[in-house]
Amino acid sequence: MTRALIVGAAGQDGSYLAELLLAGGDEVFGVLRPGSADAPRLAAAGGRVRLIEADLTDAASVDRAISGTKPDEVYNFAGQSFMPATWKEPELTAEVMGRGVERLLDSLVRLAPKARFYQASSAEMFGRPAKSPQNEETPLSALNPYAEAKLAAHRAVAGYRERGLFAVSGLCFNHESPRRAPVFVTRKITRAAAAIKLGRASELRMGDLSARRDWGFAGDYVDAMRRMLRADRPEDFVIATGVSHAVEDFVAAAFGAVGLDWRKHVVVDESLRRPPEAVERRGDPAKARRLLGWKPRVGFQELVESMVRWDLECLSSGRDGALGAPWSPPGA
C-alpha cells in the first residue's frame, strides 16, 4: 500500500486525485490550511482521506506533516488557483506557492528522502510563447505573481532533483470539471447556461470570445500526475490535450447542451476584454503519451456537458454548485 500525502487536497485536483488513489488501494492523507472548516469536495471519498492541517509558510508545520505521515508520495496543489486573485496578494502568493514548495522539498530530504514529490506547475509559466504548441523545451517566463511563484517552485524542484530527490513537475494546461470554482470563466459559462435555461437569468456578459485555450478534464490530468510519480525516473511533463478551442466554442457547447442558441443570450462586454494573444496556448502531450502511456479520456464536448448538467442539478435543487459531482476514476 502506497502512503500518499496530498497538499491542497480540498481543491479540484486534490479531490479527484484522492479518489483515484483510494480506488487503487492506496492510503491517502490530505493537507488542509489551518482553520479550514471542512473539505466538501472530498465528500465522494467517503471519509477515507485522513485530514491533517499544515501551513506552508511555517517550516515546523511542514515537518510535522511529513514526519507524522511518513509518505511514499507527496502531491502539492497548495496555493491560490485563480490567477487574477494573486495580484491582490503577491507576497503571500510567493510565500506559499514559491517558498512553501522549498520548505516541502527540504523537509522531504531530511525526513523522507525516499518519498517521491509531484509539483503542480502551470502553463502560465510559458508567458507569451513564440510558437505553438508548447512542450517541455519551450522557454519559461513569468508575467504575473502566480507565474512567478510557480516558476520559482518549478526551479526548486529541478534543483532538488539534482540532489537526488525523486521530484517532478507537471506543466498543466487548463483543466476543468464540475468541481471547478465558479470564479473561473468555464464555470461562469456553464452556470449561466443552466440559469438561463431555468429562467433565472437572461444574459451572459463575456469578453473576447476568440481567445483559445487547451481545455481538458481534471480527472484525466490527475491520472497523468500519478503516472509521473510511478515512472522509472523523475522527469517533467506537459499535461495537455493538444487541442485548442475558442471561448466561443465553449459557450456554444454549454448553451447547446441545454438546447439554447447562445447568440440570443451572450453579450460581448468590451470592458471584459483582455489584450489579444499572438500565439495560442496549446500543449504538446507527446512526451507523456510516449513515456507514460497517458492520453485524455474525456473529450471537450463531454467535459462541457458534464459541467452544465451539474449546474442544472445544483440550481434546481439548491445545492452548492462549487463542489462538483462525484467521478468514477479510470477503470472503475
C-alpha positions, 0 to 999 in steps of 0.5 A, a space after each residue: 500500500 502506497 502512503 500518499 500525502 496530498 497538499 491542497 487536497 480540498 481543491 479540484 485536483 486534490 479531490 479527484 486525485 484522492 479518489 483515484 488513489 483510494 480506488 487503487 488501494 492506496 492510503 491517502 492523507 490530505 493537507 488542509 490550511 489551518 482553520 479550514 472548516 471542512 473539505 466538501 469536495 472530498 465528500 465522494 471519498 467517503 471519509 477515507 482521506 485522513 485530514 491533517 492541517 499544515 501551513 506552508 509558510 511555517 517550516 515546523 508545520 511542514 515537518 510535522 506533516 511529513 514526519 507524522 505521515 511518513 509518505 511514499 508520495 507527496 502531491 502539492 496543489 497548495 496555493 491560490 488557483 485563480 490567477 487574477 486573485 494573486 495580484 491582490 496578494 503577491 507576497 503571500 502568493 510567493 510565500 506559499 506557492 514559491 517558498 512553501 514548495 522549498 520548505 516541502 522539498 527540504 523537509 522531504 530530504 531530511 525526513 523522507 528522502 525516499 518519498 517521491 514529490 509531484 509539483 503542480 506547475 502551470 502553463 502560465 509559466 510559458 508567458 507569451 510563447 513564440 510558437 505553438 504548441 508548447 512542450 517541455 523545451 519551450 522557454 519559461 517566463 513569468 508575467 504575473 505573481 502566480 507565474 512567478 511563484 510557480 516558476 520559482 517552485 518549478 526551479 526548486 524542484 529541478 534543483 532538488 532533483 539534482 540532489 537526488 530527490 525523486 521530484 517532478 513537475 507537471 506543466 498543466 494546461 487548463 483543466 476543468 470539471 464540475 468541481 471547478 470554482 465558479 470564479 473561473 470563466 468555464 464555470 461562469 459559462 456553464 452556470 449561466 447556461 443552466 440559469 438561463 435555461 431555468 429562467 433565472 437569468 437572461 444574459 451572459 456578459 463575456 469578453 473576447 470570445 476568440 481567445 483559445 485555450 487547451 481545455 481538458 478534464 481534471 480527472 484525466 490530468 490527475 491520472 497523468 500526475 500519478 503516472 509521473 510519480 510511478 515512472 522509472 525516473 523523475 522527469 517533467 511533463 506537459 499535461 495537455 490535450 493538444 487541442 485548442 478551442 475558442 471561448 466561443 466554442 465553449 459557450 456554444 457547447 454549454 448553451 447547446 447542451 441545454 438546447 439554447 442558441 447562445 447568440 440570443 443570450 451572450 453579450 460581448 462586454 468590451 470592458 471584459 476584454 483582455 489584450 489579444 494573444 499572438 500565439 495560442 496556448 496549446 500543449 504538446 502531450 507527446 512526451 507523456 503519451 510516449 513515456 507514460 502511456 497517458 492520453 485524455 479520456 474525456 473529450 471537450 464536448 463531454 467535459 462541457 456537458 458534464 459541467 452544465 448538467 451539474 449546474 442544472 442539478 445544483 440550481 434546481 435543487 439548491 445545492 452548492 454548485 462549487 463542489 462538483 459531482 462525484 467521478 468514477 476514476 479510470 477503470 472503475 
